Amino acid sequence: MSDKIQEILSRFESVSLKEIESVRLMNRTDTKFTFNVSVLNDLLDSLKNDYKVLQIDGKRQCAYKTLYYDTDNLSLYMEHHNGHLNRYKIRHRTYIESGVGFLEVKFKNNKGRTIKERIKKRVTPVEWEKETGDFLTEKTSFDPNTLKPTLWVNYKRITLVSKKCPERVTIDVKLEFDDNKNCQMVEDLVIAELKQDSKIPSVFHAKMKDMRIKEGSISKYCLGIAMVKPGVKTNNFKEKLKAIKNLLYGNEFNIAGS
């Protein structure tokens, strides 16, 4: 992260990890935005009076390492690609600064709400024990034995918490996708996500409109699969992938399945 962004973040009031637990929003609506990192300075500067920033051990930008699980034929990816609702993401996430890890199930229902359930698991599972297997059996429609480590998605995250309402904003930068065969870094892409328990007026959403940044994004998992898995089906993501390539002005942004 640039020194300028660090300097801008230093102007925010901070919030601790313990305090942020009151805005966990495990049942919520999510609105995503994708934009070039070149506008991040101005965006953050415009939000400093309305949001606090998460700070852990003096850091206001935190590292996340996430391992996603899928079947051999990428059933979970294909559910997203084909636009199915009532769909899952299954992942283990490690919060590097706090040293905490969780096995998580995210379920997006047919009403557009995201429901997240998780159990604490410090070490990233590469095979299932009784506790983790029982959790997946209870919370998903998949046989845990069919779910394999599929993709690492790593990044730096800025987390903002509204001063006025139950709302969080996550801003992810320095994305890295790795399936242990291919690895892609995307330095200039920002994926921001507005998380709310209801559709109430949002300062962040209003700023996005002011900056002419439209709603819509491919998920980090699906983007990573499209980038590192040669031959994977990406037809239904074609317009989104094209928009991201245009956004980054890049010839270096390669989509494996295109």
C-alpha positions in Angstrom: 0.0 0.0 0.0 1.3 3.4 -0.9 2.5 5.9 1.8 -0.3 8.2 0.7 -3.0 5.7 1.5 -1.4 5.0 4.9 -1.4 8.7 5.6 -5.1 9.0 4.7 -6.0 6.0 6.9 -4.2 7.6 9.8 -6.8 10.4 9.7 -9.7 8.0 10.4 -10.9 7.2 13.9 -10.0 3.6 14.7 -12.2 0.7 15.8 -10.9 -2.5 17.5 -11.5 -6.1 16.6 -13.6 -6.5 19.7 -15.7 -3.4 18.9 -16.3 -4.6 15.3 -18.0 -7.8 16.5 -21.2 -5.8 17.1 -21.3 -5.2 13.3 -20.6 -8.8 12.2 -23.6 -8.9 9.8 -23.8 -12.6 9.4 -27.2 -12.3 7.7 -27.0 -9.4 5.3 -27.2 -7.9 1.8 -23.9 -7.4 -0.1 -23.2 -4.8 -2.8 -19.9 -5.1 -4.7 -17.9 -2.5 -6.7 -14.8 -3.0 -8.7 -12.5 -0.1 -9.7 -8.9 0.9 -10.4 -6.6 1.6 -7.4 -5.8 5.0 -8.9 -9.1 6.4 -7.4 -8.6 4.9 -3.9 -6.9 7.9 -2.4 -9.8 10.2 -3.2 -12.4 7.7 -2.1 -10.8 7.1 1.3 -10.3 10.8 1.9 -14.0 11.4 1.3 -15.1 8.8 3.8 -12.9 9.7 6.8 -15.6 11.7 8.6 -18.3 9.0 8.3 -16.5 5.8 9.0 -14.0 4.3 11.5 -11.2 2.0 10.3 -10.4 -1.4 11.8 -7.0 -1.4 13.5 -5.1 -4.5 14.7 -1.7 -4.2 16.4 -1.3 -0.8 14.9 -2.1 -1.9 11.4 -5.0 -0.4 9.4 -4.5 -2.7 6.4 -4.7 -6.4 7.3 -3.6 -9.5 5.4 -6.0 -12.3 4.7 -5.2 -15.8 3.4 -8.2 -17.7 2.2 -8.4 -21.3 0.8 -11.5 -22.1 -1.2 -12.8 -25.7 -1.5 -14.7 -27.1 -4.4 -15.4 -30.5 -6.1 -13.2 -32.0 -8.8 -15.6 -30.7 -11.5 -15.9 -27.2 -9.8 -19.5 -27.6 -8.9 -19.6 -24.5 -6.6 -17.9 -22.4 -9.3 -20.3 -23.6 -11.9 -23.3 -22.7 -9.7 -22.0 -19.1 -9.6 -21.2 -19.1 -13.3 -24.7 -20.4 -14.2 -26.4 -17.8 -12.0 -28.0 -20.2 -9.6 -29.3 -18.8 -6.3 -29.3 -20.9 -3.1 -25.6 -21.4 -3.7 -22.5 -21.9 -1.5 -19.0 -20.8 -1.0 -16.9 -22.9 1.3 -13.5 -21.6 2.5 -11.1 -21.3 5.3 -9.9 -17.8 6.1 -6.9 -16.9 8.2 -6.7 -13.4 9.7 -2.9 -12.9 9.8 -2.6 -10.0 12.2 -4.9 -11.5 14.8 -3.8 -15.1 14.3 -7.3 -16.4 14.1 -8.8 -18.8 11.5 -12.3 -19.9 10.6 -13.9 -22.5 8.4 -16.8 -20.7 6.8 -19.9 -21.5 4.8 -21.5 -18.6 2.8 -24.9 -19.3 1.5 -26.7 -16.9 -0.9 -30.4 -17.5 -0.9 -33.0 -16.8 -3.6 -33.9 -13.5 -1.9 -30.4 -12.2 -2.5 -29.3 -12.4 1.2 -26.0 -13.8 2.2 -25.9 -16.0 5.3 -22.5 -16.8 6.8 -21.8 -19.5 9.4 -18.4 -20.5 10.7 -16.4 -22.4 13.2 -13.1 -21.4 14.7 -10.2 -23.4 13.1 -6.7 -22.0 13.4 -5.0 -24.4 11.0 -6.2 -24.5 7.4 -7.7 -27.9 6.8 -6.5 -29.9 3.8 -8.7 -32.9 4.8 -11.7 -33.1 7.0 -11.8 -34.2 10.6 -15.0 -35.2 12.4 -15.7 -31.6 13.6 -15.2 -30.0 10.2 -16.9 -32.8 8.3 -20.0 -32.7 10.6 -20.1 -28.9 10.2 -20.1 -29.1 6.4 -22.7 -31.9 6.4 -25.0 -29.8 8.6 -24.5 -26.5 6.8 -24.3 -27.5 3.1 -25.8 -30.0 0.6 -22.4 -31.4 -0.2 -20.6 -34.6 0.9 -17.5 -33.3 2.6 -15.5 -36.0 1.0 -16.1 -34.4 -2.4 -14.7 -31.0 -1.3 -11.1 -30.5 -2.0 -8.7 -27.5 -1.6 -9.0 -25.6 -4.9 -7.8 -22.0 -4.8 -5.9 -19.7 -2.5 -7.1 -16.1 -2.6 -4.9 -13.7 -0.7 -5.1 -9.9 -0.4 -4.8 -6.9 1.9 -8.0 -5.5 3.3 -9.2 -2.2 4.7 -12.3 -2.5 6.8 -14.5 0.5 7.5 -17.4 0.7 10.0 -20.1 3.3 9.7 -20.4 5.7 12.6 -24.2 6.0 12.0 -25.7 2.6 11.1 -25.1 -1.2 11.0 -22.8 -1.1 8.0 -19.4 -2.3 7.0 -17.3 -1.7 4.0 -14.4 -4.0 3.0 -11.8 -2.7 0.5 -9.5 -5.5 -0.9 -6.2 -4.7 -2.7 -3.1 -6.5 -3.9 -5.0 -9.6 -4.9 -3.2 -12.9 -5.5 -4.8 -16.1 -6.9 -2.9 -19.4 -6.6 -4.0 -23.0 -7.3 -0.5 -24.4 -6.6 0.0 -24.7 -10.3 -0.6 -21.2 -11.6 -0.3 -17.9 -9.7 -1.6 -14.5 -10.7 -1.1 -11.1 -9.0 -3.5 -8.3 -9.7 -2.0 -5.1 -8.3 -4.2 -2.4 -9.7 -7.7 -3.9 -9.0 -9.8 -2.9 -6.0 -12.8 -5.0 -5.0 -15.0 -3.2 -2.4 -18.1 -4.6 -0.8 -20.8 -2.8 1.1 -22.4 -5.1 3.8 -25.7 -4.0 5.3 -28.5 -5.7 7.3 -31.0 -3.7 5.3 -31.1 -1.4 2.4 -30.7 1.9 4.2 -29.1 5.1 2.9 -25.3 4.6 2.8 -22.6 7.3 2.6 -20.3 4.8 0.8 -22.9 3.9 -1.8 -23.5 7.6 -2.4 -19.8 8.2 -2.9 -19.7 5.4 -5.5 -22.5 7.1 -7.4 -20.7 10.4 -7.2 -17.5 8.8 -8.6 -19.6 7.0 -11.3 -18.5 3.6 -10.1 -21.3 1.2 -10.9 -22.5 -1.7 -8.8 -21.4 -5.2 -9.9 -18.5 -7.5 -9.6 -17.4 -11.1 -10.2 -16.6 -12.8 -6.9 -12.9 -13.1 -5.9 -13.2 -16.9 -6.0 -14.8 -16.9 -9.5 -12.3 -14.3 -10.8 -9.4 -16.4 -9.5 -10.7 -19.6 -11.1 -11.2 -17.8 -14.4 -7.6 -16.5 -14.2 -5.7 -19.6 -13.2 -7.6 -22.6 -14.5 -7.0 -23.2 -18.2 -10.1 -24.3 -20.1 -12.6 -23.5 -17.4 -16.0 -22.3 -18.6 -16.3 -18.5 -18.4 -19.0 -17.7 -21.0 -21.4 -16.1 -18.5 -18.7 -14.0 -17.0 -17.5 -12.7 -20.4 -18.8 -9.2 -20.0 -17.7 -8.9 -16.4 -14.2 -10.1 -17.3 -14.0 -7.8 -20.3 -15.1 -4.8 -18.0 -12.3 -5.7 -15.5 -9.7 -5.9 -18.3 -10.8 -2.5 -19.6 -10.8 -1.1 -16.1 -7.2 -2.1 -15.6 -6.1 -0.9 -19.1 -4.1 -4.1 -19.1 -2.7 -6.5 -21.6 -1.1 -8.2 -18.7 -4.4 -9.2 -17.1 -4.9 -12.8 -18.5 -8.0 -14.9 -18.2 -7.1 -18.6 -18.4 -10.4 -19.8 -19.7 -10.9 -17.1 -22.4 
